Structures are given as C-alpha cells and as structure tokens.
Amino acid sequence: MENTKKQNIPKSVFTHLLGIVAFYSSIAGFIILLFQYVNVLFPDQLYFYYDYENALLQIRVSMSILIVSFPVYLLIVFLLNKEIFKNKDMRKFKLRKWLLYFTLFISAITIIGDLITVIFKFLDGELSIRFYLKTLIIFIVAGSVFWYYIWDIKRELSKRTKNINKSLAYIASVIVFASIISGFFIVGSPSKQRMFKFDIERVNNMQIIQNEIINYWNNKNALPDNLDNLKDNINGFNPPLDPKTKKHYEYNILSELSFELCATFETSNKNIYKETKYNQYPYNIENWEHEKGLTCFKRNIDPDIYGNRFPFKEKILPR
C-alpha cells in the first residue's frame, strides 16, 4: 500500500499543478473578458489612449484562453474528485492543501484590494459606471472563488456534496459559455474579422497613395497620370496593391486639383463610430467611410495648404 501511494505522488503533483494553472488562467481570462465588455459598452472619453481595436484584441485573447483553459480545469477537477472519492487520504495531500490555501489567500487579498480601490477611487472623484462594474466583477469572481474553496476544504465526502460539485460545475460552464458566445456578437466571426482587417489594410494603403499623390503634385505641380508614376527607385516606393486580390486600386483624375481613389470592400464601416462610441479608430472614419462593394473617395487639393508644405520652396500655384 505504501509503495502504491509513493508511485501516485508524481501523478498527484502533476494533476494538482496543472489544475491550478488552468484555474488561474481561466479566472484571469474570464475577468479580462468581462472588463473588455464593459469597456466596449461603457467607454470613458477620458481615456483617449484606449481604442476600440485594442478592446477587440483583448476579447479575442481572453476567449482563446477560456476556450482552452476552462475545459482543462473542469477535466482536472473531475479526475481529482474521482480520485478523492476513491481514496479519502488524497484530501490530506500536502500539495493540495497548500494550493487550496494559497488560492484562498489570493482571493482574500483581491477582495481587500478591491475594497481599498473602490474607496480610493470614490475619494478621488472616479464616478464612472464602468469603474463600478469592473469593481463588481472582481468582487463577485474573487468572492465566489473564496467561498468555493472554503466549502471544498470543509465539505464531507458524500453523495450530496458530489452532486453539489456537479451542479456548480454546470453553473460555471453555462456562465463561461455565455461569456464566450457574447464575444462573438461583439468581435464577429473569424471570417468577418478577416474581412474587416482586409478592409482596414485597404484604407491604410489608400491613405499612403493619397499622401504620395499630394507629394507628387507638390513637387511637379500636376497630378500623376497613373499610379505607376508614383514609383520611386531611390526610396523604393511602389504603390501598394489590394492585400487580397493583389490588383491596383482604381485612380481617376477629375480635374487639375481633384482626383478619386476607389477600392472594393468586403464590409461596411458606416455608423461604426456610433456603434463603438470611440474617437480613436484605426483611421479617420469620416474621411474613409465606405459601404460593402466598390467605393470611391474624392479628394480636392487646396493649393493654399499643400503649396506651403515645404517652407524653403517657392510656393507652387495651380495652372
């Protein structure tokens, strides 16, 4: 019997450590995910460094963590509980006790720190709803973890506690599953995200082309006949192509001082500012608003502005 116990120690160490790592990863991913939902739904205009795309990135990362870590944690808990009900001495395993009490310690510290932060922020004039929602999230999550592990330490091994453990696992699974599904409504499906990124790249490319056209006009007092005229063997500039089709963007001269750039988009970004409520988007949304399909952007060069772009050069007037 003693030899069997010794042989099971490495397995128990591995299982407990893997379980606690999966648990902490799941908790961190869940909290960050909920935080980003709050940031998206209740943006604070005081935080100008924060942008919508960053929120979407954090949501995708948190969803990835939860999709992998949480099932692993549930599997480890199931295996450990199965072992504990077979061998009650497993409850006395020192590593298990250390990890349980360490988790309780982390939860207690988090709750205390949360309360201190609430009081400090309140005295500091922080009254935004998103701050209180984030505080509530930490308080609920940390409090739930603290309660569960207190109960796990004190519980008796019986059919009733086994059923309670299963019910808690089902409840936690439903909550995590619902939070992950909610993420797809905010960030969209993977295919939609790919199309969205292609469209952002298209707009970025046209911004580059637009700037080069203005530089060309500034230097030569005329618009380029075509985009190939923008090529520069010295600085190595080549007009960027559509990232997906690898074709040139459409360029048309409308007059001596006006032109248009056209591209075929896979999504629409109209009203996206109103939907996201963020000022800082990857580009100026009002200048590059587009529908799905072919969209052309008309641009007029103001010689009073761009003619003085280089202070040491004589001002170039239009023909």
Buried (B, 14 or more C-beta within 10 A) or exposed (E): EEEEEEEBEEEBEEBBEBBBBBBBBBBBBBBBBBBBBBBBEBBBEEEEEBBBBBBBEBBBBBBEBBBBBBBBBBBBBEBBBEBBBEEEEBBEBEBBEEBBEEBBEBBBEBBEEBEEBBEEBEEEEBEBEBBBBBBBBBBEBBBBBBEBBEEBEEBEEEEEBBEEBEEBBEEBEEEBEEBBEBBBEBBBEEEEBEBBBBBBBBBBBBBBBBEBBBBBBBEEBBBBEEBEBBEEEEEEEEBBBBBBEEEBBEBEBEEBBEBEBBBBBBBBBEEBBEEBEBEEBBEEBEEBBBEBEEBEBEBEBEBEEBBEEEEEEEEBEEE
